[in-house]
């Protein structure tokens, strides 16, 4: 059964199997995000989430199935731990980076270093502030294999490797991070850097005369984010059939919205400043400094 409103948003629904809403129009994304009837995935206990959500997320960097932990941006603000975890991340990110960090990545790009070399150095730049030591190469290699999209989960070997890799990363974080630090929040950062860094850095190198904001709205590192319905709603007539609380999953295609609007807030959020990625300013500032250094190295 397919229920849509002029196919935008697109809703795919098979009773008792799944109910998924795909939203790519920027105004629809804003409307749904501010409707008051959607929330982050872990608004509901893991056990009560749709079966396919539980299956998929077990093999991703966003969830630790063994310890039943979820990444901070997937927590509702109603979760008592959310504010403390967000504040901890903001404090650590505020440490920033050094000019030497920027030069190191510029030199690697100039030398056409392998993706693994770029990922290794960026993981240290981003995550040393949490671990106070270098993240080992085997952990960085494992982070390549956590699943990045639902389609990958249909392949048993990819799914199995994704789960094994995530557990390897989580076990490392549990052994190494200071007591009281949420290990999933930090472990996710390793995976995000490994999976997104090389492409973003090379794209920057290939676009030295293009504003950083334009590069990363045209090519947003995060293509989509998920929400879950918390009440029955058609979003003021946007849908033909109402959502189902705790069952309808909304996939907000923020990457497409960023490219369409040129709005950097879609790259790091859903078109608004509320709960934007804690690394937003770090990422943009680092890329601007790196672009400047790379331009200085270009022979005249």
Secondary structure as GFF3:
##gff-version 3
##sequence-region A 1 300
A	DSSP	beta_strand	10	14	.	.	.	ID=ss1
A	DSSP	beta_strand	18	23	.	.	.	ID=ss2
A	DSSP	alpha_helix	26	33	.	.	.	ID=ss3
A	DSSP	beta_strand	38	39	.	.	.	ID=ss4
A	DSSP	three_ten_helix	41	43	.	.	.	ID=ss5
A	DSSP	three_ten_helix	46	48	.	.	.	ID=ss6
A	DSSP	alpha_helix	51	57	.	.	.	ID=ss7
A	DSSP	beta_strand	63	64	.	.	.	ID=ss8
A	DSSP	beta_strand	69	70	.	.	.	ID=ss9
A	DSSP	three_ten_helix	72	74	.	.	.	ID=ss10
A	DSSP	alpha_helix	82	93	.	.	.	ID=ss11
A	DSSP	alpha_helix	99	110	.	.	.	ID=ss12
A	DSSP	alpha_helix	115	131	.	.	.	ID=ss13
A	DSSP	alpha_helix	137	142	.	.	.	ID=ss14
A	DSSP	three_ten_helix	143	145	.	.	.	ID=ss15
A	DSSP	three_ten_helix	150	154	.	.	.	ID=ss16
A	DSSP	alpha_helix	156	176	.	.	.	ID=ss17
A	DSSP	alpha_helix	183	205	.	.	.	ID=ss18
A	DSSP	alpha_helix	212	218	.	.	.	ID=ss19
A	DSSP	beta_strand	225	229	.	.	.	ID=ss20
A	DSSP	beta_strand	249	252	.	.	.	ID=ss21
A	DSSP	alpha_helix	254	261	.	.	.	ID=ss22
A	DSSP	alpha_helix	264	268	.	.	.	ID=ss23
A	DSSP	alpha_helix	280	297	.	.	.	ID=ss24
###
